[in-house]
Amino acid sequence: MGKWGIGCLVFLGVFLLTGCADYRALTQDLRYIEAVNIEYQPLRGIIKGKGHEKSPVVIVLLQDEHANEVLGYRVVEQPGAFEYRAKVTPSYMFAFSDVNNDLTLQAFEPYGWYKIDPAVFDPQSTSAEIEITLQAHDKNSSPPPANLTRLAETKLSYIAGIEVNMGTVSSLEDPIFSPEQSHKGMWSPMSFIWDGGAGIHFMQPYDPAKTPVLFVHGMDGSPLNFKYLIDNLDTDKYQPWVLYYASGFRLGIQAKGLFNFMNTLNSRYGVKDLHLVAHSMGGLLVRGYLNQCSELGGCEYLRSFTSISTPWGGHKAAKIGVEYAPAVIPVWFDMEPDSEYLSDLFKPPLPNQLPHHLLFGIKQNRLVGFESNDGTVALSSVLAYAAQDQAVEVKGFNEGHVSILQNQRVLDKLHAIFKRYDEKS
């Protein structure tokens, strides 16, 4: 959580009077988001097939059955349930088992079709509407699309046709990671997306000999918050990745997005090991992603999850914002204590017995409230019992909510965690 996010939560009433953000711009953004949610509906379904159950599946949305126009694609880690947000128009959904991970349909890879007819298809249904059975070429009643080219050359998009970064090599010095830009991600999330920074960035070219560490920032934050940890990461063994997202969006959408991103990167690079490090609200996003892993399967590459100063019980100021702000940032609904998102967060177990290390700070700020806190959030939220119950370690540091990311002991602890589970993999 950046300094603006801290201020807007803790001193919300002051910001309402002095103009913490341009509420007119936020209102316009919310109207656009509402329109996008109406136009782009979740298409839910299931992929079935035998023979390649552990191979990733590429789902392609086509305007016509010849693939003259590819509307987009997704990668899921294996056959099973999926969700694809897209326009419900007369179109075709084509899927194939990508056995050799090259995003190209080969003669030995089974495939299947589904024709989307808006007249009979109900995207609002909570049950799986789409069913695609993958079959070998000689057993398929319909041939594959004649003009389907290598999908690696197709621009990947997830939100309303807007491109996202998928392994772009970037520097923390890039203006896209600036506090001004991350602030836009909270107060004007669609504008943030249009600017082109969203997605997963690599801090160095991909190296299969090094284990990725994915850093996930919090509300109003950016990868720049992790500069100390990234600059001092043991890059002989590890390669830093960062998720950059519009922190004003609902957490459930962000969690599904991360699940899709990681499926794509795993298909592209064959990730064998990965560590997760999340700060503040980023831990809530990551936990939602892990629930996707539990529900839909896969994610076997995960080795550890470390949360730092995550408000597992939400923040009371978010409830004030929902009730009194002239325009409500969508993520505030999820950050309210007892929100539906938080209430469901710990119902599934962590996937594949993934170890969760819960780190937190104890340097208090009396201005935040009467409860014990780390300068931003109450320790009762950071140390919510449900989170502690699923953690393998709970460890405190004499730091504040943000300063904890510049602590040598925290850096040493992360390296110890990585080493511990690298040796077991």
C-alpha positions, 0 to 999 in steps of 0.5 A: 500500500503506497503513501496515497493509499494509506492516506486515503484509507486512514484519513478518508474524511479529510480527503473527501473535503480536500479532493483526494482524487478527481471524483469526476474522473473516477465516476466516468471510469466507473461508468465505462467499467459498468459498460465493459462488464455488460458488453464482456460477459463471462463465458463459463465451460469445461474442457474434456479429453483423455490422453493428455490430461497434464498438457495445457489447453489453448482456448481460442475465440474466433470470428469465423470457423476458418480463423480469418479473425482471431478475437483472443485466446487464453491458456489453461493449465489442463483440461477442466473448468474455465472462464473466458470473458468476451463479447457474446456474439455469433462466434466460435470457441476452438480449443486444443491440447498444446502438448509441446507448449508452442501455441501452435496446433499440431497434427498429433494434438487433439482439439474441439469446437463450440459455436456460440449462439447469443440467441440461446447462450446465457452468459449469466448462468452460474453453471458451465454452459460450454462443453468442448471435448478434445479429440484426435484429428481422425476422430473429429467430425469438424476439421480444425480452422484452416487459417489458425496461425501460431498464436504466439504472434497474436497479441494477448489481451484480457480486458476489453481487448486491451493488451497486457504485458506478458514477460516484458523486460522492464526496469523499475526506473521506467516511468510506468512504475512511478507513484503518479501512475500507480495512483492512477491505478487506484483512482482511474483504473481504466486509464491505467490499463489504457496506458499499457503497464498492466501485466507481469514484467520481468526485471531481466530476460527469462533464464530457465536456470533461475527460479522466478520470484513474483512480487505483488504490490498493494493498494496504490502501490507499484513494483517500485515498492519492492526496489530494495528487495529486488535490488538485493535479491540473489540473482545468481539463483533467482529472477524477479518478476512483478505483477503490475495491476490497477489496484482500484479494480475488484480483487476477484477480477484481479485474482482470475487475471493473475491465474490466466497470466500465470497459465500463459507464462507457464505454457510459454516457459515451462515454469518448474518453480516459483515463489510468491511475495505479496505486500499489503492488499497484494496478499489478498489478491494472491490468496484469491489466485491460490483459490483459483489454483485449488478450484481449477487445478494446476499451479504445481510450480508454486514453492512458497507464498510469503505475505508481508503486512497483509490486512487479512481482516480488511480495513474499517476505513474502506467501509467508511468509503463505501458508505460516504464517498461521492464515488466508490473505488470498486476495491473498497467493496472487497476491503470492507471487513466481512466482505464477501471476498474476505469471508470466502478467502480461507474456505479452500485450503492452500493448493498442494499444501503450499507453505504460507509465511506470514510476516508483519510489522509492529511499529505503531502510529497513534494517529491510525486509531486506538488499536495496535497497528503497523502505522496503516492497518490494525494488527487484528486484521494483519493477524486474523486467526484464519490466516494464522491457522493456515500459515506455517510461520508468523513472524513480526518485525519492528517496522511500519507498513511500508518500511518493512520492505526496506528491512535487511532482516526481511530480505534475509528471511525471504532468502531463507524461505526460498532456500528451504523450499528450493531444496525440497523441490 
